C-alpha cells in the first residue's frame, strides 16, 4: 500500500500548487512500479497507436465523486496521423490523469480539456515531438467553485525541425476555488523552425478565489518563433457597464461575458455534441447550477 510519505506536496516544484498528500491523506492505495506518482497510482497504463495516415478521436470522462480516479496513457502517433483527445472532468473526488504522447513526422495531436475541478484534479500531458513538421494543439477550460481544485499541467518537447505548438487555456474561479496552469515548452537544439505559442488567461470571479499560473519556454535553438503569455484578473467593468446600460440584469450580463471569455478556448474542431455539452455545462455553472 502506498504510504503518505510517498506522495508529493507543495515542496515539490511540479506540485507546488497541488498538494496531493493533503488531498489523499488517510487513504490507502496500491502503489505500482512506474514513472511518476500518477502512473503508480493508476491501475495500469493504456497504450494506443495511431497508424500512419489515420485519424482517431478519443473522448475520456472522469466523473466518479466517491473514489480516487487515477489514469495513465501512453500513445504513439504515426506519420501523418491525427489523434484528437477530449477530456471531460466533472467529479468531486480526486481525479488524476497523465498522458504521454510521441509524435512522428507530420503527426498531429489535438487535445481539449474541460475541468470542473475536484477535491484535487490534476490532468498532465507530456508530448514528445520526434518527427519533422509535427503539430500540437492543446486547449483547456476550467471552472473552480468553492472547495474545487483544477490543475492543468503540460510539457511539450520539440526535438525535430518545423514543429508547431499552439496552446490556449482559460479558466475562472469563485471564492474558495483554485485553478492551476503549468505549461512548459522545450525547444531542443535540433528543432529549428519551431513555431510555439502558449497562452493562459484566468478570471477571478469573487474575492477569495485563487488562480496560479506558470508558463515556461526553454529554447535551445536560434531559428524559432516562440511566445507565451499569461493574464489573471476580473471581469471587464466597461463591458459589464455597456451591457447593463442596455437593460440587461447584472447577473445575466456577468454570465454572458464570462461564457464568451471561456468559449474562446473551445476549438473549432471539437465534435458538435461535445461542444454543445461544454456550452451547457458552462452556462449551468455560471448561473449557479454547479
C-alpha positions as CSV (number, residue, x, y, z in Angstrom):
1,X,0.0,0.0,0.0
2,X,1.2,3.5,-0.7
3,X,2.5,5.5,2.2
4,X,1.5,9.1,2.8
5,X,5.2,10.0,2.8
6,X,5.5,8.7,-0.8
7,X,3.2,11.4,-2.1
8,X,4.4,14.8,-3.3
9,X,3.5,18.0,-1.5
10,X,3.9,21.7,-2.5
11,X,7.6,21.4,-1.6
12,X,7.9,19.5,-4.9
13,X,8.2,22.2,-7.7
14,X,5.9,20.3,-10.1
15,X,3.3,20.0,-7.4
16,X,3.8,23.4,-5.7
17,X,0.1,24.4,-6.3
18,X,-1.4,21.0,-5.8
19,X,-0.9,19.2,-2.5
20,X,-1.6,15.6,-3.3
21,X,-0.6,14.4,0.1
22,X,-3.2,16.6,1.8
23,X,-5.9,15.5,-0.7
24,X,-5.3,11.8,-0.3
25,X,-4.3,11.9,3.4
26,X,-5.7,9.0,5.4
27,X,-6.4,6.9,2.3
28,X,-4.6,3.7,1.3
29,X,-3.9,2.9,-2.3
30,X,-1.9,0.3,-4.2
31,X,1.4,1.7,-5.5
32,X,2.7,0.0,-8.6
33,X,6.0,0.5,-10.3
34,X,6.0,3.4,-12.8
35,X,7.5,6.6,-13.9
36,X,5.7,9.1,-11.7
37,X,3.2,9.2,-8.9
38,X,0.1,9.3,-11.1
39,X,1.2,6.3,-13.1
40,X,2.0,4.5,-9.9
41,X,-1.5,5.2,-8.5
42,X,-3.3,4.2,-11.7
43,X,-4.3,0.5,-12.1
44,X,-2.4,0.3,-15.4
45,X,-1.2,2.2,-18.4
46,X,-3.4,2.2,-21.5
47,X,-1.4,2.2,-24.8
48,X,-2.6,3.3,-28.1
49,X,-1.0,3.5,-31.6
50,X,-2.5,5.7,-34.3
51,X,-1.2,4.1,-37.6
52,X,0.3,6.3,-40.3
53,X,-2.3,8.4,-42.1
54,X,-5.2,7.5,-39.8
55,X,-7.4,9.9,-37.8
56,X,-8.7,8.9,-34.4
57,X,-10.8,10.6,-31.7
58,X,-10.7,9.6,-28.1
59,X,-13.2,11.0,-25.6
60,X,-12.4,10.4,-21.9
61,X,-14.8,11.2,-19.0
62,X,-13.8,11.5,-15.4
63,X,-16.7,11.8,-13.0
64,X,-16.7,9.4,-10.0
65,X,-17.5,11.5,-7.0
66,X,-16.7,8.8,-4.5
67,X,-13.2,7.4,-5.1
68,X,-9.8,8.3,-6.4
69,X,-9.8,8.2,-10.2
70,X,-6.2,7.8,-11.4
71,X,-5.4,7.1,-15.1
72,X,-2.3,6.7,-17.2
73,X,-1.9,6.7,-21.0
74,X,0.9,6.1,-23.4
75,X,0.2,6.9,-27.1
76,X,2.2,6.9,-30.3
77,X,1.0,8.8,-33.3
78,X,2.4,7.6,-36.6
79,X,3.5,9.6,-39.6
80,X,0.7,11.9,-41.0
81,X,-1.7,10.5,-38.4
82,X,-4.0,12.6,-36.2
83,X,-5.2,11.9,-32.7
84,X,-7.9,14.1,-31.1
85,X,-8.3,13.7,-27.4
86,X,-11.2,15.2,-25.4
87,X,-11.3,15.1,-21.6
88,X,-14.4,15.9,-19.6
89,X,-13.7,16.0,-15.8
90,X,-16.7,16.7,-13.6
91,X,-16.3,14.6,-10.5
92,X,-15.9,15.9,-7.0
93,X,-13.4,13.3,-5.7
94,X,-9.6,13.2,-6.5
95,X,-9.1,12.9,-10.3
96,X,-5.6,12.3,-11.6
97,X,-4.5,11.7,-15.2
98,X,-1.2,11.6,-17.1
99,X,-0.8,11.1,-20.8
100,X,2.5,10.6,-22.7
101,X,2.3,11.2,-26.4
102,X,5.0,10.6,-29.0
103,X,4.6,12.3,-32.4
104,X,6.2,11.0,-35.6
105,X,6.8,13.0,-38.8
106,X,3.8,15.1,-39.9
107,X,1.7,13.7,-37.0
108,X,-0.9,15.9,-35.3
109,X,-2.0,15.7,-31.6
110,X,-5.1,17.8,-30.6
111,X,-6.5,17.9,-27.1
112,X,-9.3,19.7,-25.3
113,X,-9.8,19.5,-21.5
114,X,-12.9,20.6,-19.7
115,X,-12.5,20.5,-15.9
116,X,-14.9,21.5,-13.2
117,X,-12.3,20.6,-10.6
118,X,-12.4,18.2,-7.7
119,X,-11.1,17.9,-4.2
120,X,-7.9,17.7,-6.3
121,X,-7.9,17.3,-10.0
122,X,-4.7,17.2,-12.0
123,X,-4.5,16.4,-15.7
124,X,-1.0,16.1,-17.0
125,X,0.0,16.0,-20.7
126,X,3.6,15.3,-21.9
127,X,4.2,15.4,-25.6
128,X,7.5,14.4,-27.4
129,X,7.6,15.9,-30.9
130,X,10.1,13.5,-32.6
131,X,9.2,13.9,-36.3
132,X,9.6,16.8,-38.6
133,X,6.6,19.0,-39.2
134,X,4.5,17.6,-36.4
135,X,1.8,19.7,-34.8
136,X,0.4,20.0,-31.3
137,X,-2.8,21.8,-30.3
138,X,-3.7,22.0,-26.6
139,X,-6.8,23.8,-25.4
140,X,-8.5,23.8,-22.0
141,X,-11.3,25.3,-19.9
142,X,-11.5,25.0,-16.1
143,X,-14.2,26.2,-13.7
144,X,-13.4,26.1,-10.0
145,X,-16.2,26.6,-7.5
146,X,-15.7,26.6,-3.7
147,X,-13.6,23.7,-2.5
148,X,-12.8,22.7,-6.1
149,X,-9.2,22.5,-7.4
150,X,-8.3,22.1,-11.1
151,X,-4.6,21.7,-12.3
152,X,-3.8,21.5,-16.0
153,X,-0.1,20.7,-16.3
154,X,1.7,20.1,-19.6
155,X,5.2,19.7,-21.2
156,X,5.8,19.8,-24.9
157,X,9.3,19.0,-26.1
158,X,10.3,19.7,-29.7
159,X,13.2,17.6,-31.0
160,X,12.7,17.9,-34.8
161,X,12.6,20.6,-37.4
162,X,9.5,22.6,-38.3
163,X,7.2,21.6,-35.4
164,X,4.3,23.7,-34.3
165,X,2.6,24.1,-30.9
166,X,-0.5,26.1,-30.1
167,X,-1.8,26.2,-26.5
168,X,-4.6,28.2,-25.1
169,X,-6.1,27.6,-21.6
170,X,-8.8,29.7,-20.0
171,X,-10.4,29.4,-16.6
172,X,-12.4,31.0,-13.8
173,X,-12.6,30.6,-10.1
174,X,-15.1,31.5,-7.4
175,X,-14.4,32.1,-3.7
176,X,-12.6,29.1,-2.2
177,X,-11.8,27.6,-5.7
178,X,-8.3,27.2,-7.1
179,X,-7.2,27.0,-10.7
180,X,-3.7,26.0,-11.7
181,X,-2.0,26.1,-15.1
182,X,1.6,24.9,-15.5
183,X,2.8,24.8,-19.1
184,X,6.3,24.2,-20.4
185,X,7.5,24.2,-24.0
186,X,11.1,23.0,-24.6
187,X,12.8,23.5,-28.0
188,X,15.9,21.4,-28.3
189,X,18.9,22.3,-30.4
190,X,17.9,20.3,-33.4
191,X,14.4,21.7,-33.5
192,X,15.0,24.7,-35.8
193,X,12.0,26.4,-37.4
194,X,9.8,25.6,-34.5
195,X,6.7,27.8,-34.0
196,X,5.3,27.6,-30.5
197,X,2.6,29.8,-28.9
198,X,1.4,29.3,-25.3
199,X,-1.2,31.4,-23.6
200,X,-3.2,31.1,-20.3
201,X,-5.9,33.6,-19.1
202,X,-7.6,33.3,-15.8
203,X,-10.5,35.2,-14.3
204,X,-11.2,35.6,-10.6
205,X,-15.0,36.0,-10.2
206,X,-15.0,36.7,-6.4
207,X,-12.7,37.8,-3.7
208,X,-11.1,34.7,-2.1
209,X,-10.7,32.9,-5.5
210,X,-7.2,31.7,-6.5
211,X,-5.5,31.2,-9.8
212,X,-1.9,30.2,-10.2
213,X,0.0,30.0,-13.5
214,X,3.5,29.1,-14.5
215,X,4.1,29.3,-18.3
216,X,7.6,28.4,-19.4
217,X,9.7,28.5,-22.6
218,X,13.1,26.7,-22.7
219,X,14.7,27.4,-26.1
220,X,18.0,25.9,-27.2
221,X,17.7,26.6,-30.9
222,X,18.3,30.0,-32.6
223,X,15.9,29.9,-35.6
224,X,12.4,29.7,-33.9
225,X,9.3,31.8,-33.4
226,X,8.1,31.3,-29.8
227,X,5.9,33.3,-27.5
228,X,4.0,32.9,-24.3
229,X,1.6,35.0,-22.2
230,X,-0.4,34.9,-19.0
231,X,-3.1,37.1,-17.5
232,X,-5.3,37.0,-14.4
233,X,-7.9,39.5,-13.3
234,X,-11.5,40.3,-13.0
235,X,-14.3,41.0,-15.4
236,X,-14.1,43.9,-17.8
237,X,-16.1,46.5,-15.9
238,X,-16.6,48.7,-19.0
239,X,-18.1,45.8,-21.0
240,X,-20.3,45.0,-18.0
241,X,-21.5,48.6,-17.8
242,X,-22.3,48.6,-21.5
243,X,-24.5,45.5,-21.2
244,X,-26.2,46.8,-18.1
245,X,-26.9,50.2,-19.8
246,X,-28.8,48.2,-22.5
247,X,-31.2,46.9,-19.8
248,X,-29.6,43.5,-19.1
249,X,-29.6,42.4,-15.4
250,X,-26.2,42.3,-13.8
251,X,-26.1,38.6,-13.1
252,X,-27.0,37.7,-16.7
253,X,-24.5,40.2,-18.1
254,X,-21.7,38.7,-16.0
255,X,-22.6,35.2,-17.1
256,X,-22.7,36.1,-20.8
257,X,-19.3,37.9,-20.6
258,X,-17.7,35.1,-18.7
259,X,-19.1,32.5,-21.0
260,X,-17.8,34.3,-24.1
261,X,-14.4,34.6,-22.4
262,X,-14.2,30.8,-21.7
263,X,-15.5,29.6,-25.1
264,X,-12.6,31.3,-26.9
265,X,-10.6,28.2,-25.6
266,X,-13.1,25.7,-27.2
267,X,-11.6,25.0,-30.6
268,X,-13.5,24.7,-33.9
269,X,-12.5,21.1,-34.3
270,X,-14.5,19.9,-31.3
271,X,-17.2,17.3,-32.1
272,X,-20.6,19.1,-32.3
273,X,-22.0,17.0,-29.4
274,X,-19.1,17.8,-27.2
275,X,-19.2,21.5,-27.9
276,X,-22.9,21.5,-27.1
277,X,-22.3,19.7,-23.8
278,X,-19.5,22.1,-22.8
279,X,-21.6,25.1,-23.6
280,X,-24.4,23.7,-21.5
281,X,-22.1,22.9,-18.6
282,X,-20.5,26.4,-18.6
283,X,-23.9,28.0,-18.8
284,X,-25.3,26.0,-15.9
285,X,-22.1,26.6,-13.8
286,X,-22.2,30.3,-14.3
287,X,-25.9,30.5,-13.4
288,X,-25.4,28.7,-10.1
289,X,-26.0,25.2,-11.2
290,X,-22.6,23.8,-10.0
